[in-house]
Amino acid sequence: MAIPQSRFITAADTALLLIDYQPQMLMGLRSDDPTVVLNNAQIIAKAAALFGMPTVLTTITADTFAGNFVPEIAEDVFMDKIIIDRTSINAWLDEGFVRAVEATGRKRLVIAGLWTGACATFNTLEAIWRGYEAFFVADACGDTTPQVHERSVERMIQAGAVPLTAQHFVYELQQDWARTETYQGVVDLLRPHSIFGNVQIPYGKWALHGHKAEGSAAAV
C-alpha cells in the first residue's frame, strides 16, 4: 500500500541513509562549499539521533581510496554504529547494505550522500524502484559542478523523490515547539549549525526577557 505523499516524516516510520561522507568525496565538491554540505549532513545526523530515527551509514572503498566516514558524524554522533563499506556505486548492489536497510523496518527513506549524481541519485532511484517512498536532503548533497548537482536533483524529483533541506528535516521531526521532550535538544542542535540557532533564538529570548523586565519596571 502506497504511503500518502502529504504525510510528514517521523522517526516512527522513516529511516535515514547517509552515504559516502568521506574525505575524497568532500575534496571533490565544487557545487557548494564543502563545509556547508558537511554542516548540513551533521544537522540531519544529529536530528536523526535526537529523535531516534534508524540510520544506516555506508562508505565506498574506505581503505583503498576514499577514506573513513567523517568523524563529525561517525564518531561524534554515531560512535557505536557499524559502517557498511562496499565497492558498488549503487549501494543497493551490496547485500550488507540491503540487509541493514531492511532491518530498520521502514518503507520511507531519507537519503543524503556524496556525490549527488551517483551515490545520492543511484540509491534514491533504486529505493523507489524497490517500493520505498524516497526523500533526499538536497543541501546535504553535492557534486563536482553545480550543473551535475542540479541535473541530479531534477532527475530524482522527476522519478518521484521528495526534496528536503537539512533545517526543515529537523522542523518536520519537531513539528511543535511545545514538544518539550525534544525542544531543548533541537535548540542545542541548531545552535552551532545555523544562524537561527546561533543568533535568532538567543536574541529572541534576550529581547523578550528584556521587554518583560522593562514592563515590570514601568508597572512599578
C-alpha positions as CSV (number, residue, x, y, z in Angstrom):
1,M,0.0,0.0,0.0
2,A,1.4,3.4,-1.0
3,I,2.1,5.9,1.7
4,P,0.4,9.3,1.2
5,Q,2.9,11.9,0.0
6,S,1.3,14.5,2.2
7,R,2.1,12.8,5.5
8,F,5.1,14.3,7.3
9,I,8.1,12.1,8.0
10,T,8.5,10.8,11.6
11,A,11.1,8.8,13.4
12,A,8.4,6.1,13.8
13,D,8.1,5.4,10.0
14,T,11.2,6.7,8.4
15,A,14.9,5.7,8.2
16,L,17.9,7.9,7.3
17,L,20.6,6.7,4.9
18,L,23.9,8.6,5.0
19,I,26.1,7.7,2.0
20,D,29.8,8.3,1.5
21,Y,30.6,11.3,3.6
22,Q,34.4,10.7,3.1
23,P,37.4,12.9,2.5
24,Q,37.8,12.1,-1.2
25,M,34.2,13.0,-1.9
26,L,34.3,16.2,0.1
27,M,37.5,17.3,-1.6
28,G,35.9,16.9,-5.0
29,L,32.9,19.1,-4.2
30,R,32.5,22.2,-6.4
31,S,28.7,22.6,-6.4
32,D,28.8,24.2,-2.9
33,D,31.2,25.0,-0.1
34,P,32.2,21.5,1.3
35,T,32.0,22.9,4.8
36,V,28.3,23.9,4.2
37,V,27.4,20.5,2.8
38,L,29.2,18.8,5.8
39,N,27.4,21.1,8.2
40,N,24.1,20.2,6.7
41,A,24.9,16.5,6.9
42,Q,25.7,17.0,10.6
43,I,22.3,18.6,11.2
44,I,20.4,15.7,9.8
45,A,22.6,13.1,11.5
46,K,22.1,14.8,14.9
47,A,18.4,15.2,14.3
48,A,18.0,11.5,13.5
49,A,19.9,10.6,16.6
50,L,17.9,13.0,18.8
51,F,14.5,11.7,17.6
52,G,15.6,8.0,17.5
53,M,15.3,7.6,13.7
54,P,17.1,4.4,12.5
55,T,20.1,5.4,10.5
56,V,22.4,3.5,8.1
57,L,25.9,4.7,7.4
58,T,27.9,3.4,4.4
59,T,31.2,4.1,2.7
60,I,32.8,3.2,-0.6
61,T,36.3,1.8,-0.8
62,A,37.2,3.3,2.6
63,D,40.5,1.5,3.0
64,T,41.8,1.7,-0.6
65,F,40.6,5.1,-1.9
66,A,38.0,7.3,-0.3
67,G,38.9,7.2,3.4
68,N,36.8,6.7,6.5
69,F,33.4,8.2,7.2
70,V,33.9,11.7,8.5
71,P,34.4,11.7,12.3
72,E,32.0,14.7,12.7
73,I,29.2,12.1,12.1
74,A,30.7,8.7,12.6
75,E,32.4,9.4,15.9
76,D,30.6,12.5,17.3
77,V,27.0,11.3,16.5
78,F,27.0,7.5,15.9
79,M,30.1,6.3,17.8
80,D,29.0,2.7,18.1
81,K,27.3,2.3,14.7
82,I,28.7,-0.3,12.2
83,I,29.6,1.4,8.9
84,I,29.0,-0.7,5.9
85,D,31.8,-0.4,3.4
86,R,31.3,-1.5,-0.2
87,T,32.7,-1.3,-3.7
88,S,29.4,-0.6,-5.6
89,I,28.4,3.0,-6.5
90,N,24.8,1.9,-6.1
91,A,24.8,0.7,-2.5
92,W,21.7,-1.5,-3.2
93,L,24.0,-3.9,-5.0
94,D,25.7,-4.7,-1.7
95,E,23.9,-7.3,0.4
96,G,25.1,-5.9,3.7
97,F,23.6,-2.5,2.8
98,V,20.3,-4.1,1.8
99,R,20.1,-6.1,5.0
100,A,20.8,-3.0,7.1
101,V,18.0,-1.0,5.3
102,E,15.6,-3.8,5.6
103,A,16.4,-4.3,9.3
104,T,15.1,-0.7,10.0
105,G,11.6,-1.9,9.2
106,R,10.9,1.4,7.4
107,K,9.4,1.9,4.0
108,R,10.1,5.6,3.9
109,L,13.7,6.6,3.4
110,V,15.5,10.0,3.7
111,I,18.7,9.8,1.7
112,A,21.8,12.1,1.6
113,G,25.2,11.4,0.1
114,L,28.2,12.4,-1.9
115,W,28.2,12.8,-4.8
116,T,24.7,13.9,-5.8
117,G,24.8,12.4,-9.3
118,A,26.0,9.0,-8.3
119,C,25.7,7.9,-4.7
120,A,22.7,10.0,-3.9
121,T,20.8,9.6,-7.2
122,F,21.5,6.0,-7.8
123,N,20.5,5.0,-4.3
124,T,17.4,7.2,-4.4
125,L,16.2,5.8,-7.7
126,E,16.9,2.2,-6.6
127,A,14.9,2.8,-3.4
128,I,11.9,4.0,-5.5
129,W,12.2,1.0,-7.8
130,R,12.2,-1.3,-4.8
131,G,9.0,0.1,-3.5
132,Y,10.2,2.7,-0.9
133,E,9.0,6.2,-0.6
134,A,12.2,8.3,-1.0
135,F,13.1,11.7,0.2
136,F,16.6,13.3,-0.3
137,V,18.2,16.2,1.5
138,A,19.4,18.4,-1.4
139,D,21.6,20.8,0.6
140,A,23.4,17.9,2.3
141,C,24.4,16.6,-1.1
142,G,27.0,18.0,-3.6
143,D,28.9,17.1,-6.7
144,T,31.8,18.2,-8.9
145,T,30.0,21.0,-10.6
146,P,26.8,23.0,-9.9
147,Q,25.2,21.6,-13.1
148,V,25.9,18.0,-12.2
149,H,24.2,18.6,-8.8
150,E,21.2,20.4,-10.2
151,R,20.6,17.9,-13.0
152,S,20.8,15.1,-10.5
153,V,18.3,16.8,-8.2
154,E,15.9,17.2,-11.1
155,R,16.3,13.6,-12.1
156,M,15.4,12.4,-8.6
157,I,12.4,14.7,-8.4
158,Q,11.2,13.5,-11.8
159,A,11.4,9.9,-10.6
160,G,9.2,10.8,-7.7
161,A,11.6,11.5,-4.8
162,V,10.8,14.4,-2.5
163,P,13.4,17.1,-1.8
164,L,14.1,18.3,1.7
165,T,16.6,20.7,3.2
166,A,18.6,20.0,6.4
167,Q,16.9,22.5,8.7
168,H,13.4,21.6,7.5
169,F,14.2,18.0,8.2
170,V,14.6,19.0,11.8
171,Y,11.5,21.1,11.9
172,E,9.4,18.3,10.3
173,L,10.5,16.0,13.0
174,Q,9.9,18.5,15.8
175,Q,6.5,19.8,14.4
176,D,5.6,21.7,17.6
177,W,7.8,23.9,19.8
178,A,5.7,22.8,22.7
179,R,7.1,19.3,22.3
180,T,9.2,19.6,25.4
181,E,10.9,16.2,25.3
182,T,12.9,17.3,22.2
183,Y,12.7,21.1,22.3
184,Q,16.0,21.8,24.1
185,G,17.7,19.1,22.0
186,V,16.6,20.8,18.8
187,V,17.8,24.2,20.1
188,D,21.2,22.7,21.1
189,L,21.5,21.0,17.8
190,L,20.8,24.1,15.7
191,R,23.0,26.5,17.8
192,P,26.4,25.5,16.3
193,H,25.0,24.8,12.8
194,S,22.6,27.6,11.8
195,I,22.0,31.3,12.1
196,F,18.6,30.5,13.5
197,G,20.1,28.6,16.4
198,N,23.2,30.7,16.9
199,V,21.7,34.2,16.7
200,Q,18.0,34.3,16.3
201,I,16.9,32.1,19.1
202,P,19.3,33.6,21.7
203,Y,18.4,37.1,20.5
204,G,14.7,36.4,20.7
205,K,14.9,35.1,24.2
206,W,17.1,38.1,25.3
207,A,14.7,40.6,23.7
208,L,11.6,39.1,25.1
209,H,13.2,38.8,28.6
210,G,14.3,42.5,28.3
211,H,10.8,43.7,27.3
212,K,9.3,41.8,30.3
213,A,11.7,43.4,32.6
214,E,11.0,46.8,31.2
215,G,7.3,46.2,31.5
216,S,7.7,45.2,35.1
217,A,9.8,48.3,35.9
218,A,7.3,50.6,34.2
219,A,4.4,49.0,36.2
220,V,6.2,49.6,39.4
